[in-house]
Amino acid sequence: MTTRQILQQFWGYDTFRPLQEEVVGAVLARQDSLVLMPTGGGKSICFQVPTLAMKGVCIVVTPLIALMKDQVEQLRRRGIPAAAIYSGMHYREIDTVLDNCIYGNTKFLYLSPERLRTEIVIERAKQMTVCLLAVDEAHCISAWGYDFRPPYLQIAEFRDLLPDTPIIALTASATPDVQTDIVEKLALREPRVFRQTFARPNLSYSALSEENKEDRLIRVLERVPGCAIVYVRSRRQTQQIAQLLQRQNISADFYHAGLTTQQRTDRQDAWIQDRTRVMVATNAFGMGIDKPNVRLVVHLDVPDSLEAYYQEAGRAGRDGQKAYALMLYTQNDLESLRFRTEQLYQPVEMLRRVYQALANYTAVPVGGGEFASYDFDLATFTNTFSLPPQETHYALKQLQLEGFIQLNENYFHPSRLTLSLDNRQLYEFQVLNPRFDSFIKLLLRLYGGELFTDFITISETTLARAFLIDQREIEALLTQLDQRGVVIYEKQKDKPQLTFLTPRHHAPDLPVNVPELNRRKELALRKVQAATIYAEHPTQCRTRLLQAYFGEKTGEACGICDNCIRKKKKADPATTAVRDQVRDYVALANGPGISPKQLAHHFAQTDADTLAQTIRQMLAEEEIAYTKSGNLTLRIQ
């Protein structure tokens, strides 16, 4: 089967997007590759399609559990066997997943970088036929990047186990320094580098200094129809802004990592299905979501870096239609951003104090706890150990950045079950323990023979209805069978999880790299400075600013960002004259407004293209606006 036939069969596309086919060809030629594609550019297809054309399994390294699960689910829906290994899984389940990669038909195995250095993965990888090693979010390997993850540095060592296996490294945003670092740290061999332009010709960028952000947001949402995302920095703000929009009869909801899994799922689904128009969210929202018809992304706070901004703003207009990315800021925002970045890097003494508190909180002994996961509540933690909440929050982030722990707030692990006994042993247990017999038969009737080989997601509620007893009694029965070694029962978890990524250190000897910490702080402040320059730049095309930041040779000005529109307005006296005439004419009827038909009739002697361009500019700059009845009216400034 050709790669185009694979694309058609599993994805339903007749042709590849620009650059995808070239990347697929390089992978099939077993060449190392570095792929830079904007958010929504179709990076996954670059390694998924060629894998299906080759013999063996593709190991995909990615940092986020939510992304792993999403990718695996999408592949399975297409009939492609895929699996993932992540924190919270039982050893037996990991064992089964790895066996299926060796002896079964699994085509994709998703792993976090931390898993690559575990003995079980290393030993089983030696027995696998690995056709490709894909490194997603490859910028995480670079200390010059905005999301550095120390465990990514282990990937090159892992690749030594698979000397003939090609690597494909993929990222949506990488400066020249980061690109060089990716090639070096992954030890890529004469890599092919594929760059898709960072310019998005359909995406209009704007950055406005605005004291009354809420009013401006409402006006923009009234002017730009369609689906939207509004990014804010705090959880409290998500709810406040969503409620403000609802009071203006704008369909809106809020999303952050503190909601329950069911709440997050329900709200995300409602937005994806266009039952909710606007999602007000922290940056916990959007990763891995492929929604093509987002028309507007608004940032009510300046992001920490242009890499983060480019990825989040890039969620608009993936369908290629006109879309808008707007950043609203105040001078206070810019000052706060720098202060907050400095605060992020806590003194080493604070890091060690928080690490010791974590050890006490989880009761993990020195040398133990590697990859063990624990329910974690920040408020309870800080109260129990009398820790300052904000400084503790920043210290936890730093401990995560140093590779000691992982905090996962978007965690949901449904109840799962597998049998520990084979058929004969289970029968003997039922004969000797008749009180469990009917319940075990019910389990086998509902979930089948797969219970002997795999972990199966179960519902205690369904079991309770079928067995005609209370759900708590079902949980008690399952727990007893687990304790007797008949089953392995993993009860549902829906709380934030803390995972130790290394054996627990003695806190006073915690090996923090202080010079590296200081270097990263300085780098973070430089990124803040770049974001500030972008926000405040009064003349340069926004797209060209982004291209220059990412080391791309700048092309033509986009012509549709706020700075380009402002420049056009100043440079075109004909448009300026028409603009004055339109403003005066609309002002005469400012109330019900003027219909577009009346306007066209009144300016029948004016060049149609000049008139249309003038109207578009005046709408973009909010000098005029459409009323609910479709007339044009003058904005009251």
Secondary structure by P-SEA (a helix, b strand, c coil): ccaaaaaaacccccccccaaaaaaaaaaacccbbbbbccccccccccaaaaaaccbbbbbbbccaaaaaaaaaaaaaaccccccccccccaaaaaaaaaaaacccccbbbbcccccccaaaaaaaaaccccbbbbccccccccccccccccccaaaaaaaacccbbbbbbbccccaaaaaaaaaaaccccbbbbbcccccccbbbbbbbccaaaaaaaaaaaaccccbbbbbccaaaaaaaaaaaaaaccccccccccccaaaaaaaaaaaaaccccccccccccccccccccccbbbbccccccaaaaaaaaacccccccbbbbbbbbcaaaaaaaaaaaaaccccaaaaaaaaaaaaaaacccccccccccccccaaaaaaaacccaaaaaaaaaaaaaaccccccccccccbbbbbcccaaaaaaaaaacccaaaaaaaaaaaccccccccbbbbbaaaaaaaacccaaaaaaaaaaaaaacccccccccccbbbbbccccccccccccaaaaaaaaaaaaaaaaaaaaaaaccccccaaaaaaaaacccccccccccaaaaaaaaaacaaaaaaaaaaaaaaaaaccccccaaaaaaaaccccaaaaaaaaaaaaaaccccccccbbbbbbcc
